[in-house]
């Protein structure tokens, strides 16, 4: 693409430039400059390094915390009741990461029940994104799942919990 910059004298300056282009917002990464009858031509080219997909941490929409909570995970079709077991959970308003022993497949729908302080039992649906085997000890997996079918007010409960936990953690850290 070629852009044409025309020189226009003004009362204060004799070299003010106006940009003319068919593209309203051209990418001006680099160019060749050629002077021609008081006009300057810029040749613009797209970046040689195309935009890469953001890494996992840059894609995150919500803050994450790792906290020990009572948790129960079961398939959506499983109606049995069981007690939540306290364990380390990586939690955000968008999803959950937890160590498990049962094998699930990507896209499986699970029901997760969390014991949130000051809220009680919190139940939500998650979709399995992936399951990573943990080499030692064997028979354990890291479950990565995202919340689905979650009403906005339930998501706000999670976000408030995460924010409050972070605030309290930082206060304890800086007051120590």
C-alpha positions as CSV (number, residue, x, y, z in Angstrom):
1,X,0.0,0.0,0.0
2,X,1.2,3.5,-0.8
3,X,0.3,6.5,1.2
4,X,0.6,10.1,-0.1
5,X,1.5,12.9,2.2
6,X,1.0,16.3,0.6
7,X,2.8,19.5,1.8
8,X,0.5,22.3,2.7
9,X,1.9,25.7,3.9
10,X,0.2,27.2,6.9
11,X,0.7,30.7,8.4
12,X,2.9,29.3,11.1
13,X,4.7,26.5,9.2
14,X,5.7,25.9,5.6
15,X,5.8,22.1,5.9
16,X,2.6,20.7,7.4
17,X,1.5,17.3,6.1
18,X,-1.9,15.8,5.3
19,X,-2.2,12.0,5.0
20,X,-4.2,10.6,2.1
21,X,-5.1,6.9,2.0
22,X,-7.9,4.5,1.1
23,X,-7.3,2.7,4.4
24,X,-8.6,4.8,7.3
25,X,-6.1,3.3,9.8
26,X,-3.1,1.9,7.9
27,X,-0.4,0.0,9.8
28,X,2.7,2.2,9.5
29,X,5.4,-0.3,10.7
30,X,8.2,0.8,8.3
31,X,8.5,2.2,4.9
32,X,10.5,3.6,2.1
33,X,10.5,7.4,1.6
34,X,10.6,8.9,-1.9
35,X,10.3,12.6,-2.5
36,X,8.4,13.7,-5.6
37,X,7.2,17.3,-6.4
38,X,6.6,18.4,-2.8
39,X,4.8,15.1,-2.1
40,X,6.2,12.3,0.0
41,X,5.3,8.6,-0.6
42,X,5.4,6.1,2.2
43,X,5.2,2.4,1.4
44,X,3.7,0.6,4.4
45,X,3.9,-3.1,5.0
46,X,2.4,-5.4,7.6
47,X,4.6,-6.5,10.4
48,X,7.0,-9.3,9.6
49,X,6.0,-10.9,13.0
50,X,2.2,-11.4,12.9
51,X,0.3,-11.0,16.1
52,X,0.7,-14.1,18.2
53,X,-2.1,-15.5,20.4
54,X,-1.8,-14.3,23.9
55,X,-0.3,-16.7,26.5
56,X,-2.5,-18.3,29.1
57,X,-1.9,-15.6,31.7
58,X,-2.6,-12.8,29.2
59,X,-5.9,-14.4,28.2
60,X,-7.3,-14.4,31.7
61,X,-10.3,-12.3,32.3
62,X,-10.5,-12.9,36.1
63,X,-7.9,-12.9,38.9
64,X,-6.9,-16.4,40.2
65,X,-6.1,-17.6,43.7
66,X,-5.0,-20.9,45.1
67,X,-6.8,-21.6,48.3
68,X,-7.7,-24.6,50.4
69,X,-11.5,-25.2,50.3
70,X,-13.9,-28.1,50.8
71,X,-14.8,-29.3,47.3
72,X,-16.9,-32.1,45.7
73,X,-16.7,-32.9,42.0
74,X,-19.1,-35.3,40.3
75,X,-20.5,-35.9,36.8
76,X,-23.6,-33.9,35.9
77,X,-25.6,-37.2,35.7
78,X,-24.4,-38.4,39.2
79,X,-27.1,-37.6,41.8
80,X,-25.4,-39.2,44.8
81,X,-24.6,-37.0,47.7
82,X,-21.2,-36.9,49.3
83,X,-19.3,-34.7,51.6
84,X,-16.9,-32.2,50.2
85,X,-13.2,-32.9,50.9
86,X,-10.8,-30.1,51.8
87,X,-8.0,-29.6,49.3
88,X,-6.1,-27.0,47.3
89,X,-8.1,-25.3,44.6
90,X,-7.0,-22.8,41.9
91,X,-10.1,-20.6,41.5
92,X,-11.2,-17.6,39.5
93,X,-14.5,-16.2,38.2
94,X,-13.9,-18.1,35.0
95,X,-12.8,-21.5,36.0
96,X,-11.1,-24.0,38.4
97,X,-8.0,-26.1,38.6
98,X,-7.8,-29.0,41.0
99,X,-6.0,-32.3,41.5
100,X,-8.2,-35.3,41.2
101,X,-8.0,-39.1,40.9
102,X,-11.0,-39.8,38.5
103,X,-10.5,-39.6,34.8
104,X,-12.7,-37.2,32.8
105,X,-12.7,-36.3,29.1
106,X,-12.5,-32.8,27.5
107,X,-16.1,-31.4,27.2
108,X,-17.4,-33.5,30.0
109,X,-19.9,-31.5,32.2
110,X,-19.3,-31.8,35.9
111,X,-21.0,-30.4,39.0
112,X,-18.6,-28.7,41.5
113,X,-19.6,-27.9,45.0
114,X,-17.3,-25.5,47.0
115,X,-17.5,-24.6,50.6
116,X,-17.0,-20.8,50.5
117,X,-16.4,-19.0,53.8
118,X,-19.1,-16.5,54.6
119,X,-21.3,-18.0,51.8
120,X,-21.7,-21.7,52.5
121,X,-22.0,-24.4,49.8
122,X,-21.6,-23.0,46.3
123,X,-22.6,-25.3,43.4
124,X,-21.8,-24.7,39.7
125,X,-21.4,-26.5,36.4
126,X,-18.0,-26.8,34.8
127,X,-16.8,-28.0,31.4
128,X,-13.6,-30.0,31.4
129,X,-11.0,-28.3,29.2
130,X,-8.2,-30.8,29.8
131,X,-6.8,-33.3,32.2
132,X,-3.0,-33.4,32.8
133,X,-1.5,-36.5,34.4
134,X,0.7,-35.9,37.4
135,X,3.8,-38.1,37.1
136,X,4.3,-38.7,40.8
137,X,2.4,-40.1,42.6
138,X,0.7,-41.9,39.8
139,X,-3.1,-42.1,39.3
140,X,-3.6,-38.4,39.9
141,X,-4.5,-35.7,37.4
142,X,-4.7,-31.9,37.2
143,X,-8.2,-30.9,36.1
144,X,-8.7,-27.7,34.2
145,X,-12.3,-26.6,33.8
146,X,-14.3,-23.5,33.0
147,X,-17.6,-22.5,34.6
148,X,-20.6,-22.8,32.3
149,X,-24.3,-21.9,32.7
150,X,-23.5,-19.7,35.6
151,X,-25.8,-16.8,36.5
152,X,-24.2,-13.4,36.7
153,X,-24.9,-13.1,40.5
154,X,-23.2,-16.5,41.2
155,X,-20.2,-15.3,39.2
156,X,-20.2,-12.2,41.3
157,X,-20.1,-14.3,44.5
158,X,-16.9,-16.0,43.2
159,X,-15.3,-12.8,42.1
160,X,-16.0,-11.2,45.5
161,X,-14.6,-14.2,47.3
162,X,-11.4,-14.1,45.1
163,X,-11.0,-10.3,45.6
164,X,-11.6,-10.5,49.3
165,X,-9.1,-13.4,49.6
166,X,-6.4,-11.4,47.7
167,X,-7.0,-8.3,49.7
168,X,-6.8,-10.2,53.0
169,X,-3.7,-12.0,51.8
170,X,-1.9,-8.8,50.8
171,X,-2.9,-7.1,54.0
172,X,-1.4,-10.0,56.0
173,X,1.7,-9.9,53.9
174,X,2.3,-6.2,54.2
175,X,1.4,-5.9,57.9
176,X,3.8,-8.7,58.9
